[in-house]
Amino acid sequence: MYETWPAPLIEGGTSEEMALVFKATGGNRLLVLPPLFEEANRLRRQLREVMRLLSLRGIASALPDLPGCNESIAPLGKQTLSGWRTAAVAAAGHFGATHVLAVRTGAAIAPAELPGWLYAPQAPARALTSLARAQSLSEAETGGGRQPAEIIAEAREYGGHVAGWTLSGEIIRELEQSTDVQTGYLVVVDHEEIGGSPLWLRAEIGEDADQAQALADLLARELAR
């Protein structure tokens, strides 16, 4: 089911955002943070299935929309990585999260005070490079000629559209500087532990029942300790 939650905005005030929520009878409540940008679209159906499977094991979960993402009416071009970190902390508090599962670049915004897991974490700088490459290829198809480094340099200075995403210069600079995955006390789950072809590398958006079951089983085992 879907619920609304008040996400803080960097310019002050809050924005009513949506969250996918699975309730359960157990005491554990998992905050699920999807990847940033295009990978969020590729993995949303898969994460929903993982959350459903966890609910059958008595584990509640919430996957919040961040300001500027999905159904949010907050402008994406005003968002920052630090602002999303603040929003993730607020979501954890609102939903009473006891643990966090951050997926891929979602690791960059995981609340530091929560225990939990990083699934196949990726540094945001690499995601920015992928966006710039996609933008470069798109421009080449229409006769353009900017290289990925040029696209990033211009966006860093002025902001702009990169592979369909309207990004501010500030978030470009934050993404560039995020070259490492900060794990803290969170446990890294490599995709090899789950098995199968990574969904974020597939050409079409989809889901994989075996992978969803494997990840749900792993999380349920860890939470039962």
Secondary structure, 3 states (H helix, E strand, C coil): CEEEEEEECCCCCEEEEEEEEECCCCCCEEEEECCCCHHHHHHHHHHHHHHHHHHHCCCEEEEECCCCCCCCCCCHHHCCHHHHHHHHHHHHHHCCCCEEEEEHHHHHHCCCCCCEEEECCCCHHHHHHHHHHHHHHHHHHCCCCCCHHHHHHHHHHHCEEECCEEECHHHHHHHHHCCCCCCCCCEEECHHHCCCCCHHHCCCCCCCHHHHHHHHHHHHHHHCC
